[in-house]
Amino acid sequence: MKVRDSRPASFWPLAVVFALFVLFMYGPMFVIFILSFQGPEGGLTFPMRGVSLHWFTKLAEGLGVVDIGAALWRSLGLGVAVMLCTVVLSVLAGLAFRKRLAGGNTLFFIVVASLIMPSIIVSLGIGLEFRLIDNGIKAALEWLGMESALEGYGTSLGLFTSALGAHLTWTLPFGLLIMFAVFNRFNPAYEEAARDLGATPWQGFAHVVLPLIAPSVVGIGMFGFTLSWDEIARTSQAIGDVNTLPLELQGLTSTVTTPSIYALGTVTTVVSFAVMGVTLLLVWALGRRRKGRSG
């Protein structure tokens, strides 16, 4: 007869704390989901007054002067750009740091330091930096006598300039830390075997290293996109005259008094979960492919 182990006295208090933690984290999200399906007469709080897609229809029609569709595409474009830059730079840095570099420790701490700096300070600094660049460009155009170009010049602040750089100060350190951990456990014997078989450095990377680190690379891509997708503080002062979806959502919280704001929150959360789902699917597919090759 199998004897069931008794749980320690600390199990139930810790279980209650964990349950409260999960409720605190995910409870607000589920409340937003539920209230976004209010009926046409529904408000911002319970009780529910019917169940419908009415507020999603209102969201598709637009919320006042805010172009939600344009903001959505701007956030998607910026998220994809941040994802690609984070993946490429993290992999390259991980490969470079496998060898001893002069000043490598200092460079590492400089990059990672952006994680502990207040986000709004980073945003303000990048915004100021690009305004100084604007002043320099305008002064150069004026000195060169290019009046037409000077009149047509706006600002270097933008989605894929200053905002991209601001987001990379947030996503790149995470990517670097992941790649450093991956390559710290990577067995160089695989590369040595590929070289013994006549593979070039590029062939060794493409056919040996990359397939082995592919799940981690996919994870870095997910981190890059999701961190960029909902970033507000580092975007606020560094994006110029356009807004991403999180900035529009933040502005709407003080002007929109209908469940449309909840519908928008639900849509943005679904996009985040979709990205995570695609990431997990890719990791699973890569794992199956690796097992198939080894089998």
Secondary structure, DSSP 8 states (H G I E B T S, - for coil): --------TTHHHHHHHHHHHHHHHHHHHHHHHHHTTB-TT--SSSS---B-SHHHHHHHH-BTTB-HHHHHHHHHHHHHHHHHHHHHHHHHHHHHTTS--TTHHHHHHHHHGGGTS-HHHHHHHHHHHHHHHHHHHHHHHHHTT-HHHHHH---S-STTTHHHHHHHHHHHHHHHHHHHHHHHS--THHHHHHHHTT--HHHHIIIIIHHHHHHHHHHHHHHHHHHHHT--HHHHTTS-S---HHHHHHHHTTT--STHHHHHHHHHHHHHHHHHHHHHHHHHHHHHHHHHHH-
